């Protein structure tokens, strides 16, 4: 039998050549003009008709395919445009699955996985930070991802919160550069920041006390580089200086932003009716929300003493830190509160 097997193996056909990457289904989907939009439409139909298998299959296809080429081109144009209208249209105009996909692709452009692409994404990162007012507004806007399915909200908000975190960290470091002592600063003869005072000691402490997960260290390093680049743009004349100046004039996150982040964390930290557990991605989203709350408070989004007396906060914090069945949620929320207590909460 050994002779037979050896003769069979010698006459067997050669192995098939590997499929070229450009011919893989996911790559074809991402390069075509209508594949991904059509799949996203199918996902929306599945959600509106209550067809679970169709929804899940369509969502999975968009997740395993590379970013849609035309979506990236549209986002590039919207990011680099001084006006917010194009980006706003992509965040509010389409159906929820498409909006969530747009935010995911935007995050992949700003924070790509490879180090080489990360350096090439610097212009996108700077442009994203300058869109911070719009991104932060989305966090507290009820019209953003309105009536979206749970999995759509999860992926959309996770990408949005991470984009907001990078932007706000960068702003925090920029304020350190512009007003190291919290003093009044003159940007140029046309843009003067009056009454620009901030407890920079609190801000520095807050920038350092966000839990040091490995990915957070990368975000911090990028935020510092972006802040230095924005600080240099302030000193130059022209449109770049104006855009940074208007960003500094922006009223940084308000108490409404903090409340919206807590509300989002509370809603996604509810256990599933089917499994009785909190979805793993929702656990990550809660942690991200709490880290953004910390930097919002440090930037002036609310004072801890005032927050402690809010009935909505008491109910939300009680659930997140004590009653939530997931221990990781309880720990991340408790860490965030302890961090704010350590430096006064803004």
N, C-alpha and C positions, 0 to 999 in steps of 0.2 A: 504494500500500500504506500510505502514511503517513496518508491519509484514513481508510482502513479501521481502522487501529490507533487513531486518535483517536476514531472513532465507537464502537469497542468499549470503550475506556476510559471514555467518557462514560456508557455504558449499564451498566457493570459494577455489581454490588451493592456497597453500602457495606461497609467493613470491620467485622468482628465486634467488639462491645464487649469490652474486656479482662475477663478472668475476675476477679470479686471475690476478694480474698485469702482471705476466710473459706470460699470454696468450693473452694480448692485441695485436692488429695488429702491432702497432708501435714498441712495444718491440720485437715482432717476427722479424720484418724487421731489427732492429738494431743488433740482435743476429745472424741472418743468414749470411752466407758468401757471398751470391750473390744478396740478395734482393736490398739493397741500391745501389750497383754498377749498377745493372740492371735499377733501377729507374733513376739514374743519366744519364745513356746512353739514356733512353727514353727522358729525358729532352733535351739532346743534339740533338737527332733526331728531336724533336719538334721544336727546334730553327732553325736548318739547313733547315728543310722543311717548315718553316713558319706556323706550326700548333699550333696556340695559345692555344686551350684547352688542348692539350697533354702537352705542356710546363708548363702551369700553374698547372695542376693536378700533374705532376711529381714533380715539385718544392715544392708544398704544402706538398706532402707526406714526402719529406726529411726534411722539416721544423718541422713537428709535431712529427716525430719519434725521439727517443733518439739517441745519437751519435752512429755511427756504431762501433761495438766492434773491428773489424779487422783494421779499419782506425785508431782508438785510439792506438792500439798496434803498428802499423807501425809508427805513429807519435811519440810515446814514444821512439821507437828505434832510430828514426831520430834525435829527440831532444837531447837524451843523448849520441849520437855519436859525437866525437870530430870533425869529418869531416862533411862538409856541403853538401856533394853530395847526401845523402839520402833525406834530407829535400828539397834540390833544385829539385830533381826528382819529388817530390810530389807537388811542387809549379809550375813546368813548363811542366812536361811530359804529364799529362792527358788532356782531353778536358776541356774547361772553367768551365762547371758546377761542375765537379769533383774537379778542383783546388779550386774553391770558397768554396765548401763543406769542403775540407781539411783544409782551413784556418779557417773556422767557427768552426770546431771541435777542432783545435789547440787552438783557443781562449777560448773555453769552458773548455779545460783541464787546461789552464793557469789561467783563471779567472772563476772558477765555481761559481754557484749562492749561495750555502750554505756555511756558515762560517766554518763548520767542514771540508768540503772538501777543502776549501780555504787553511787551514793550511797544509793539506796533499799534496797540490799542490806546496809546496815551491821548491822542486827539479825541477819541470817542469818550474816554474817561473824563477829560476836561469839559467836553460839551455836556456830558451827563450831569456833572456837578452844577453847571450853569442852569440846568433844567430842574434843580432841586425844588424851587417853589411849586412847580407843576406836579412833580412826583410826590411831594409831601401832601399836597392838596388832595391827591387821589386817595391817600390813606384815610382821610376823614370825610370823603365825598360819598354820599349814599348812592349816587348814580353810577359810581365805578363798580363794574362787575355786578350790577344789580340783577337779581333773579338768576344768578349763576349756580350751576350744580356744585355740590361740595368739592369734587375733585378739581373742577375748574377754578373755584375760589382758592383752593389750596396752592396750586401751581402758580396761579397769577399773583397772589399776594406774597408768596414766598420770594419770588423774583423781585417784586416791587419793594418789599421791606428791605431786601439786601441792597438794592439800588439806593434807597433812601439812606441806609446806614453808611454806605461809602460816601455819599454826598455830604451827610451831616458830620461825619468824622473829618472830612476834608475841610468843611467850614470851621469846625472847632480849631483845627491846626492853623487855618488861615487867620482866625481872630487872634490866636497867640502871636502870630507874626506881625499883624497890623497894630495890635495894642498889647504889647507884652506886659504892661502894668495896668491895663484896663483904662488907659488914659484916652483923651480925645485925640483923634488922628486926622491929619490932612492927607487925602489921597492925591489930589491935584487941584488946580485953580478952579475947576468946575464942580468937583465932587468933594464935599467936605462932610465928614461923618460927625454931626453934632450929637452931644449927649451919648456918645458911644462908650459906655462904661460897662465893664463886666468883671466879675470876680474871677480873674484868670487862675487863681490858685484852685478854686473849685473846678474850673474847666479842665485844668491840667490833671487834677486828681481823677476826674470822671473819664478822661481819655485813657487813663492807665488802668482803671479798675474794671473795665469790661472783661469778662472771663477770657483768659488767654488760650483759647483753642488754637490749634495750628493754623486753621483757615483765618482766624481773626488776626493773627500776627501778619499775615499777608495783606489783609485789608488795611491794617494800621500803617504798614510800610508804604502801600500805594497811596493812602490818604496823605501821608506826610510829603511824598513826592509831588502830588497834585497841588497841595497847599503852597509848596515852594514855587511851583510853576505859576500858580495864580498870583502869588505875591509879586513875582517878577513882571507879570502882565500889568499889574496895577501901576507899576512905575513907568510903563511905556505909554505913549500917546496913541490915540486911535480907538477903533471899535472894541478891541480886546480889553482895554482899560475900562471903557464904559460898561461892558458886560459884567466885569468883575465888581465894579463899583455898585452897580444896580443890585448885584447879588448880596453884597454886604448891607445895602440899604434895606433889603428884604427883611420883614419881620419874621425872625426865625420861628420854628414850630411853636404853636400856641397850646394852651391847655386842651383845646379841642382835638389836637393831634394826639396828645397823650391819652385822652379818653378813648379815642378811636382805636388806638393800639391795644389798650386794655380790653375793649369790647371785642376786637378781633381775636385776641388771645383766649378770652372767655368762650367765645362761640366755637372755636376749633378744638378747645380742650374738653368738650363734652364727649363722653364715651359713645361708641357706635351702638345702635340698637341691636344690630346683628351679633357683634362679638363682645360687647360690653367693654371694649378697650378703646383707647385713643390711638388714632392712626399714627404710625411712626413719623410720617412727614408733617403731621400737625404738631407733634412734639417739637420738631425742629423749628416750625413756624412760631410757636410760642416763645421759644428761646430767642429767636431773632427779634421778635416784637419787644421783648423785655430789654434787650440790649439797645434797641433804638429808643425806648422810653428813657433809659439812663442818659443817653447823650442829649435827647430832647430836653430833659429836665435841666441838665447842665447848661444848655444854650439859652435857657430862659423860658422853656415851655410850661413851667409851673413850679410852685414851691411845695416842698414836701409837707410842711406844716399845714398848708391849706388843703393839700390832697388828702391828708389823714382824716379830715373832718367831712369829706364828701361821702354821702351815703352810698352812691354808686360805686365808689372806689372800695369802701369797706366790704360791700357784698361781693364784688369781683375778686378782691384780694383774698378774702376768706375762702372762696372756692378754689382759687388757683393755688394757694399755699397750704391749704388744710384738707379741703373736701375732694379735690380732684383725685381720681383713682390712680393716676399715673405718677410715680415718684419723681421722674425726670422733670415733669412740669412743675411739681411742687418745689423742687430744689432750684430750678432756674429762676422762678419767681421770687423765692426767698433770697437768693443771691443778689438779685437786682435791687430788692428793697434794702438789704444790708449795705450794699454799695452806696445807695443814695443816703442812707443814714450816716455813713462814714464821712461824707463830705458836705452834708447839709441839704442835699436835694435841690440845689439851685436857688 
